[in-house]
Amino acid sequence: MEAILRMTKYQTLINILDTIVKEAPASMNKKYPRTVDPEKQNQSRARAFIHLYLKVNFGLLNFKEREHFITDGSYDGGIDGYYIHSESKTIFFIQSKFRMTDKNFESKQIDLTEILVMDVNRILDGESTDEEGNEYNGKIKQLQREISSIDDIARYSYQVIILANLKDVKPSDLRKLTGGFATTVFDFHRCYEDLVFPVISGTFYQASDLRINIDLSNKNAGSKISYTVLTDKGECEITVLFVPTIELGRIMYKYKNSILKYNPRSYLGHEGKKVNNAIKETIIENTTNEFALFNNGVTMLSDETYINERIGQKNKAQLIVKNPQIINGGQTSYTLSRIYEENIENDVEKVFQSKEVLVKIITLLENSNHENKIDLIKNISNATNQQTPVINADKISNDELQVKIQKHLFDNYGLLYERKRGEFADGIFNGYISEKSILERNLFFRLFYCSNGKVKKAREKKLFIRQDLGFEELTDKESLDNSYYGFLCFKKMNKLNNPNQRVDLNTYAKIRAMTILFKPDIIDNYEVNIERDYKILNNGWKNFLELFQNSYVNTRNRINKRTGEIKEYQSFNYSKWFDSSQFEKDLLEYYKKNIL
């Protein structure tokens, strides 16, 4: 399974890097050549890998903005990139080693001499050349200029980031290697977990302090209404105001699903198409502010909220929200972000001009108790009416069990388990992943049950909210290996048949049969064997069912209540048989004797 897992995650990484390369303007074609030549392709991807780190960790969405911080080239002092983070008062120095194959990306270590050549101390000391007397390149000199222009540089610390595999080196020894600086290593595990997964799920950059510009020109009684509410979970302050739609679009464009962490759903895309299209039409086709009338608004959670109406600008105010989370109105906000993104290179302000949306900010004044905070969020979410209905399954999508299952399936199988509807919409929209690679939450449980001998259970309605298995049961290695193999079988079977047809009992029984007959010891072999094995299963399936139906058929009597006439009829309980140990015995006996 390691090869399939490695290839799946690595291919997703490659998709992300290639998309970043496509963002490069034509003037940078020399550094980012779009070619099938392996060497030049690797050159592009290596630089894009640094882009990925900058995008995820510092929220830099613009290609040119990120390129500013990439120093990789001749006489770069062993530094491939940097970033000056004013919020945390930290200057990051990046050393990166991208590998061309999935195997090398996970196994090849960075050479310690490559860390030793980092001239961080010389550069910080203002030296213009390396120890060999070579003049540092222009980007390194740019770094020096930017550091020297920081007014409160005494408050800054330095950190080295290594984007490569490095094991068996103690943190204290690593500090010595880098010249005494704190060092963080992004090996392949951390790359997949902290760079790749956050990008495909749109959760890669967390908002701490959110600054929102408010228009006061049409507000006669000030910008807001505030009210303090006492709940059994503590005291809250409610602030209600109208916010320019462009501000919400800009915020969601940058923070995406990371600001919908406590929302029971992410962006629904096609599933919420009718509502999302209506939002889009109201913004784009109207020059007046009907949107403020038609839309139900957005509810946002905050740890601290500040608003200042006297900022030295006429008819302007500023709102600051600490650790914001949108718990209702996520579809509205995400649709606004799509409009913002589509028009960012054009006259985006004209599209959103004079259009506002009602925002309700709930500030938790007593937020030290995490459990109370979560309970309050659930209560608000359940009580608030939304434009796109929240189904019961959505309400448990943020439960700890679901979060742990998602992480376990991605870490161990490379599976994208969709616990929350729409959470991978951003990855699909940007071409990082295909829609077919998503494992829908109900399907996961259906495949788990049927591949482990509970075919009847797999057919139950609303299985996601009705299942009662714990984390240990769900992550039992053999059971989960069966489920993973069942998923691979299902994808292949669905491709060979009509992918849109409803999954019937017979299909789940076939998945169970495939697991019994053909599941290899090494799941990596599924690609070459699964289609062949499914055809073998299919060739004998009809005769197999007929043979044992005749063997186990029950004869019963049925009385006609009107006439009193007694009639015999024959029945066979397929569900009971599929779930029995006898099914496994019959299957092996028949196929070994007649087919295999």
Secondary structure, 3 states (H helix, E strand, C coil): CHHHHHHHHHHHHHHHHHHHHHCCCHHHCCCCCCCCCHHHHHHHHHHHHHHHHHHHHHCCCCHHHHHCCECCCCCCCCCCEEEEECCCCEEEEEEECCCCCHHHHHHCECCHHHHHCCCHHHHHCCCCECCCCCECCHHHHHHHHHHHCCCCHHHCEEEEEEECECCCCCHHHHHHHCCCCEEEECCHHHHHHHHHHHHHCCCCCCCCEEEEEEECCCCCCCCEEEEEEEECCEEEEEEEEEEEHHHHHHHHHHHHHHHCCCCCCCCCHHHHHHHHHHHHHHHHHCCCCCHHHHCCCEEEEECEEEEECCCCCCCEEEEEEECCEEEECHHHHHHHHHHHHHHCCCCHHHHHCCCEEEEEEEEECCCCCHHHHHHHHHHHHHHCCCCCCCCHHHHCCCCHHHHHHHHHHHHHHCCEEECCCCCCHHHHHCCCCCHHHEEEHHHHHHHHHHHCCCHHHHCCCCHHHHCCCCHHHHCCHHHHHHHHHHHHHHHHHHHHCCCCCCCCHHHHHHHHHHHHHHCCCCHHHHHHHHHHHHHHHHHHHHHHHHHHHHHHCEEEEEECCCCCCEEEEEECCHHHHHCCHHHHHHHHHHHHHHCC
